[in-house]
Amino acid sequence: MNKILITGATKGLGRETAVWFAKKKIKLILVGRNEDDLKKLLNKLQYKKNHSILCLDLQKPEQINKINIKQKMFAGLDRIIHCAGGGLGIKSPFLNYDDFLTLLNLNFLSAVEINNKFMPILKKKESRIIHIGSIASFEAVGSVGYNCAKSILLAYVRSVGRLMIKNKITVTGILPGGFIGYKNAMWRLKKRNLTAYNKFIKSRLPSQKMYNSKDLIPMIDMMCSSNISMLSSNMVVMDGGEGKSYFH
């Protein structure tokens, strides 16, 4: 692999992924909506001169549309890891159009737009696109809006992965359960309501321990490797037994 674009790079799994691949001397394009956070992350990474930052609000498709794929920073790009996502605190079961669109833009549509935007680059080499979903894709464990957005993402990977494999583009992903990472949802819950955090561990996790974002990295690393074409169009469950569904 030559270069990886990581969305949601400043928090949670995106940050962990950036740290991991930077140590392996892989060139990175770090995408986030806060430029200061991106610069702080860049300064923490090994071989920081190898990496670029791209300040982008994924809830605004017009910003993605303005990307010029001929820019020097995108030369050699052959991996995309979509880590951006979340429920944005929208918990009502009766969402209006705007709320649904907001969640869809962050969790699904932005990934589609980025994939489409960079397809001319990716088709020129053996490439990988990895999406970070959730067990909410097939279990009603989150809010209505979040469940729906992640369910659509699962259907997208399953569908488009079958089509892109002929172009040597392997489209995959993972479906994590609850895990803690820098400033992610579980990190915030622990800070805000320790009782609720401990209750989640006790009632939802058979291991009785909270998993860390680092626990997801080995699978992501494997999905970026060169010999995983049989995983195309699949998203692998990584929930430590939290989920109860037989199928996804």
N, C-alpha and C positions, 0 to 999 in steps of 0.2 A: 504494500500500500504506500502511496506517495503523500496524499494530503486528505485531511478529514475536515468537513464542516460540521460543527456541533451547535445545534440550537439550544436555547435555555442553558447556556454554558456557565453562568455565574452562580447558579444555585444547585443544590441537591445532586442528582445523578449526573447532570450535565457537567458540573464542576468536577466531580470525581472522575468522569470520563476524560476530561481535558487533562487533569493531573496525570492520569495513567498513561495516556498516549504521548504526552510531552516527555515523560521519562524514557519512552521507547524511541525518542528522536523523530517522531512523526510530525510533520508540519500540520498546523491546525489553523482553521478559521473559526474564531469564537464569536458566536452570535448572541446578542442580548439587547435589551432595550435601554439599559443604563450604561452610558459610556464610562462613567467613573468606576462602576463595578467591573466592567470589562478590563479597564486599565489596571486595576488592582489585581485582578486574576492574572493578567498577562505578566505582571511583575513577579508573581509568585511561581510561575512555571519555569521548569528547566528549559534551557536552550530557547529563551524567549525571543531571540531574533528570528527564529524559524516561523513564528506565528503572526497572525494578523487578527484584528478585531473588526467586527461589522456591527454597528449600532443599528438595530432594526426592531420596530414594534410589530410583532407578528399578528397583532389584532388589526393591523392596517394593511390590507392586501396591496394598496397602491405603492407602499414602500418596497414590497417585494418586486413589483412590476418594474420599478425603476433601476433594479440591479443590472449592471452591464457585465455579462459573463465573460467579456473579453478583457476585463481588468486583470492585471498581472497577478493579483492575490489568488485568483481562481485557477491559475495554470497548474495542471497536474492533479486537480481534484478528482478523486476516485472513490471517496467514501462520504456518506452523509448520515449523521446520527441525529434523529429528531428527539431531543429530550424535553423540549418545551411542552408545558401542559399544566393543567390544574383546574380546580373548580371555581376559583375566583370568588369564593364566598357566596356564590349564587345558589341558595339552598331551597328556594320556593319550588314546590311540586307543580306550580302553575305558571311556568315561565312564559313571558311574552316573546314576540319575534326577535326583538333586539337582544334580549338576554340569551336566547338560544344561539343567535348568530355570533355573539361575543364568545361563547364557549366553543362553538364550532370553529371559529377562526383560529383560536389558540390551539385547540387540541387536534384539529383535523385539516381544515382548509388551508392553513398556512403551510403545512407539510406538503400538501398536494401542489400548491403554487410553487414552492421551492423545488420539488421534484421535477415539475414540468419545466421550470426555468433552466435547470441545469442538465436536462436530458441530453442536449446536444454535446455537452462535455462528457457525460457519463457513457454515452453510447460508443465513444471512441476507444474505450478500454474495458477491461473486466472490472466491474464496479459493484459496490454494495450500498444498499439503503436500509438503515435500521430504524425502526419506529419503537418508541417506548409507549406502550399502552398501559393497561391495568386489568386486573381481574374484574373490574367494573364493566369490562367489555362483554361479559357473559353472566355476571351475577349482579343483582341490584344492591350493591354494597355502598354506593355513593349517592350523591344527589341525583335527581331526575336528569338534569341537564348534562352532568358529567357522565353518567351511565350511558346516555344516548350518544354523546360525542365519542366516547371510547368504543362503543359498539360499532359505530360507523367506521372508525379507524381499522378495527379488526376485519370488517368486510372488505375494506379497500385493499389492505395488504394481501388478503386471500385472493382477491380478484386480479389486481394489477401485477402481483408477483408471478402469476401464471403466464401473463402476457410478456413480461419483460425478460424472462429467463432466456428467451431466444436471442436477445441482444446482449447476453452475458452480463445482465444486471440482476443481481440477486436481491430481492426485496423480502425482508424478514422483520422480526421484532421480538420483544419480550412483553410479558404480561405480569408485572410484579403485583404482589400484595402490599401490605403496609411495610414501609421501611423508613429509616431516618437518615437524613443527609443535611448538609449545610443549608439552613434556612428553608427547607422544604416544608410541606404541610405537617408532617409528623413532628418535625423539629419545632414548629410554631405551636403545635398542640401541647407538647411537653413543656414549653416555656409558659404557655397561657393557662393550662389546666392539667396539672400533673396527675390528679385523680382520674380524669378521663383517659389520659395516656396509659396509666397503669391498668385501668379497666380494659382498654383495648387489648393489651398484651395478655391479660388473664383470660378474657372471654373469646378472643379471636385467634390467638396464635398457639397451636398445639405445643410448640417448643418452649412456650412461656418466656420467650426472649424476643426483643425487637431486632430485626435484621437491619444492617447498615448498607448504605449505598455501595460500599466496597464489595459486598457480597454479590452484587449483580454484574460486576465488571468482567469476571472470567467468561461469562456467556456473551457479552457484548464484544469482547476481544475475539472470541471464536467466530462470531458472526462477521467480523471484519476480515477474517482470514481468507485464504484462496481456495479452500476445498470444502465449501459448505453449500454447494448448489442444490443438494437434496433438501435443504431447509427452505428453499425458495417458496414464498407465499405462506409461510408458517410463522406464527407468533408463539413463543415458548412460555408456558406458565412458570413463574418463579415466585411462589407465595408461601413456601414453607408449610403447606397444608392448610393455609387459611381458608381457601375456597372449598366449597362443598359440591360443586357441579361436576358431573362426569364428563360433560362435553363442553367444548367451546368452539 
